[in-house]
Amino acid sequence: MTSGVTTEPAVLDATELTSDPELEARFAESAHRILADLVAGGAALGWVEPPSREEVAELLSHVVSAVQAGDAALRAAYLGRRLVGLGYWLRYARPTHQPHADLEKVAVAAAAHGRGVGRALTAALISDAREAGIEVLTLDARGDNANALHLYRSLGFTEYGRLPGFVAVGEHRYDKVFHMLDFRRQGWPLPTHEGERRVPVPRSRPHARRSP
């Protein structure tokens, strides 16, 4: 990645990030700054109080380990050499849910809002999930997070449920809204139990049956 200022975010995956010693060394601290500032401003990221540096470093270490095991994807967005956003998904740990993954966090620095960073991160993570053979990518968001919910719907997620007044922030209560992106319905090839790949069901044949 060049050091010049760009108008479009460069979205790096974990391999690209860790191959740049300078970016890797600063990543946890820069990510902590973004997350802590957003939570302090009331962002819906799962924390009531800004997380500590140690908490963020431990979280990112866990995600990177999961990426190395093939159970996660991590993306980092840069404008020039400045981290402006990050996001990741993790495969479900329960054996019966392991074909699926949850998009746990997408966070964009306040100063970079409105520049397409969140869309670029989310689109890259969707692509990573598809390439990894994930069948269903899920996420949940706070009901008042209208911008995020609009973004997810525009990228193909559909709402499948909500828990009214479930998220507690002090005295305030918000809905917890669940979304999913089912790659099986989009005809993408998915891995079989033997590690091969299924052929997508042709949409032009109305009488073709999907394998159970």
N, C-alpha and C positions, 0 to 999 in steps of 0.2 A: 504494500500500500504506500502511495506517495505521501509526502509531507505537505503537499499543497492543499489549499482550502477548496473543497468541492461543494456543490449545491445539492448533490444527490448522496444519500448515505451509502457507505460501503458496509455491507452486511457480511461479517465473517463467521465461519463455523468454528467449532472448537479446535480443529486441526490447524486452521489458518491462524487463529488467535495464539495458540501455544507455539507456533513456529516463529513468532516475532518476539524475541526476548524482552524488548522494551514494553510492548503492549501487554504481554503476559504478566510482567512484574507489576504493572500499574493497574491491572484489571480489577482485582478485588477491592482496592481502595476507591477506584473510580466508580465501581458498581455500588459500593456502600454509600458514597456521596449522593448518587442519584436516588437510590431507594430511601435513604434517610430523609432527604429533602422532600421527596414526594409524600412520604407518610406524614411528615410534619405539616404538610399543606393539606392533609385530609384525603390523600389518594387511597383508593380501595385496593390495597395490595396484600391484605391478610394480617397486617400489624396494626395495633392500636397506637403504640408508641414507636418512634423510629428505632430500627434494629441497631444493635451494636456492630462495630467492625468485625469482632470475632464471630458473631452470629452469621453475618453475611459471608465471611470467609469460609466458615464451616459449610454453609449451604452450597456455595459454589464448588467447593472441593467435592462434596457429595455428588453434585450434578456432573462434574467432569469425570469422576470415577464411573458413573452410570453411562456416560457417553462412551468411555473406553470399553465398557462391557456390552455395548450395543443396545442399551436400555434407555437411552435419552438422546436428546439433541439440544445443543446450546448455540445461540446466535448472539452476536454482539454488533451493534451498529456504530459506525464512526463517521464523523464529519472531519476530514483531515485526520489528525492523530488524536482527536478528542472523542472519548466514549460518550455517546448520547442516548444509548438505549440497549437493552438486553432482554432476552426471553428464552424460555426453555420448556420442553415437555419431558415427562418421565413415563416410562412404561409402567402399567399397573403391576404391583408385586404379587397379588393373589394369583395362583396358578390358573384358575379358570378365567381370569381377566387379562392374561398376559398378551393376547393378540392386540390389545388396545392401549392407548396412552392418554395422559391428561396434560393439557396445555396449562401449566401451573402459574406462570408469570410472564407478562409482557410489560415492561416498564420503559418509559421514555422521559428523558430529562425535560423539565418544564420549559427550558429555553429552546428546546427543539420541537415543541409541539407545533403541529400544523405544517410540518415539512415532509410528511409521508413516512416517518421513521417507524411508527407503529405498524402501518400497513406492510412495509418492507420486511420487518421482523416476522410478523405473523405469516405472511406469504412464504417466506423462506422456511419457517418451521413446519408449515403444512407440506411443503415440498419434501422436507426431510422425513416427515412421517410417512408420506406416500412411498418414498424410496426405501424406507426401512420395512415396508410391508405391514404397517399398522392398519388395522381394519377400521377401527372407530377412534377418532380423536375427540376427546371431550374437553370441556372447560366449564368453569362457573364464574359468575361475575355478580357484583353487587347491583341491585336493581336500579339504583340511581346513577349508575355509570353509563349514561346514555351514549356517549361517544364510543366507548368500547363496544357496547352491544350493537350499535350501528355498524361498526367496523367488522365485527365477527359475522353478522348477517350478510354483509356485502361480499364476504369471502366464502360464503356457502354454508356456514353453520346454521342450524335450525334449533329453536328452543324445544326442549323435551320435558321441561318441568320447572317448578319453582317452589321454594319454601317461603311463605309469607312471613315477614317480620323476623327472619331467622338470624340475620347478622346484627350483632350488638356492638355499637360504638358509643360508649357512655350511656346516656339515656335514650339515644336514638336507635331505631330498629329499621332494618332494610330487608327487602326480599333477597334471597339467594337464587339466582337464575342459572339454570343448567342448559348448556348448548352442546351439540354434537355435529361432527362432520363424518359421515359414513362413506368411506371410500368404496365399499362394496356396491353401493347403489350407483356409484359413478362409473362402474365397469372397469376399475383399475385392477390389474393382475395382482393377486395376493398369494403368499406362500402357502403350500400345502403342508401337511404334517411331515412329509419326507423332505421338505426344503425346496421342492420344485415350485413352479409358479403356475397358477391357474390361468387359463385363457378367459378373458372377459366374455360374458354372455353377449352375443351380437344383439344390438337393439333393433335391428331390422327384421328379426325373426320373432314375431309375437308368440309363436307356439313353443319356442325354445324354453326349456326348463333349467332353472339354476340347480346346481348340485346341492344337496342338503348340507 
